């Protein structure tokens, strides 16, 4: 089982892309990098351990186990109800004390357990469809999107533009191969596949990854609030690994 790996240039580009909203658009302070809102499907001895995915130079990157954008996992949004005051690259999905993040980590561990090629499986890119809109769940997110759009702040337009650039970097980082997108939960799947009235996110998927890419989005059970099981998620991850290899 072989996967194309990204190089340090792609890692750096994904980490450092500026996603700071316009000052009049969002209540944010300072610069937000894409790496503040994304991460990789690799964890250390603890959920919050970032050492296995952190590099600040090409030399440090060379010491990490490989990373890949051949498969890209998407949740729907940043959890919580406030923007983080202390930002770290790749902290998303690796939050100390966050039950959902630990569940996600355990699901990946179960998927790789006993896998014939476990040692060769890279860490895959993990992101959110909507960046910098902290809400406790998808229903609250939908309400915020509607409310803010009426007030002149179009989160879908902003995040669709970010998604296009993000997917281009993921694709180009593996020499033009089309990444397989895995939607973690119903809400992420609905937006990425276009199974709703607002098609702008799905249109970006097709525009960037090719016509019909939205129809190939894989749905995985969410990892928070008791949705699905580790076994179900592990089965989905293993099936996608076979599809991508």
Rosetta blueprint (number, residue, H / E / L):
1 X L
2 X L
3 X L
4 X L
5 X L
6 X L
7 X L
8 X H
9 X H
10 X H
11 X H
12 X H
13 X H
14 X H
15 X H
16 X H
17 X L
18 X E
19 X L
20 X L
21 X L
22 X L
23 X L
24 X L
25 X L
26 X L
27 X L
28 X L
29 X L
30 X L
31 X L
32 X L
33 X E
34 X H
35 X H
36 X H
37 X L
38 X L
39 X E
40 X E
41 X L
42 X L
43 X L
44 X L
45 X L
46 X L
47 X L
48 X L
49 X L
50 X L
51 X H
52 X H
53 X H
54 X L
55 X L
56 X L
57 X L
58 X H
59 X H
60 X H
61 X H
62 X L
63 X L
64 X L
65 X L
66 X L
67 X E
68 X E
69 X E
70 X E
71 X E
72 X E
73 X E
74 X E
75 X E
76 X E
77 X E
78 X L
79 X L
80 X L
81 X L
82 X L
83 X L
84 X L
85 X L
86 X L
87 X L
88 X L
89 X L
90 X L
91 X L
92 X L
93 X L
94 X L
95 X L
96 X L
97 X L
98 X L
99 X H
100 X H
101 X H
102 X H
103 X H
104 X H
105 X H
106 X H
107 X H
108 X H
109 X H
110 X H
111 X H
112 X H
113 X L
114 X L
115 X L
116 X L
117 X L
118 X H
119 X H
120 X H
121 X L
122 X L
123 X E
124 X E
125 X E
126 X E
127 X E
128 X E
129 X E
130 X E
131 X L
132 X L
133 X L
134 X L
135 X L
136 X L
137 X L
138 X H
139 X H
140 X H
141 X H
142 X H
143 X H
144 X H
145 X H
146 X H
147 X H
148 X H
149 X H
150 X H
151 X L
152 X L
153 X L
154 X L
155 X H
156 X H
157 X H
158 X H
159 X H
160 X H
161 X H
162 X H
163 X H
164 X H
165 X H
166 X H
167 X H
168 X H
169 X H
170 X H
171 X H
172 X H
173 X L
174 X L
175 X L
176 X L
177 X L
178 X L
179 X L
180 X E
181 X E
182 X E
183 X E
184 X E
185 X L
186 X H
187 X H
188 X H
189 X H
190 X H
191 X H
192 X H
193 X H
194 X L
195 X L
196 X L
197 X L
198 X L
199 X L
200 X H
201 X H
202 X H
203 X H
204 X H
205 X H
206 X H
207 X H
208 X H
209 X H
210 X L
211 X L
212 X L
213 X H
214 X H
215 X H
216 X H
217 X L
218 X E
219 X E
220 X E
221 X L
222 X L
223 X L
224 X L
225 X L
226 X L
227 X L
228 X L
229 X L
230 X H
231 X H
232 X H
233 X H
234 X H
235 X H
236 X H
237 X H
238 X H
239 X H
240 X H
241 X H
242 X H
243 X H
244 X H
245 X L
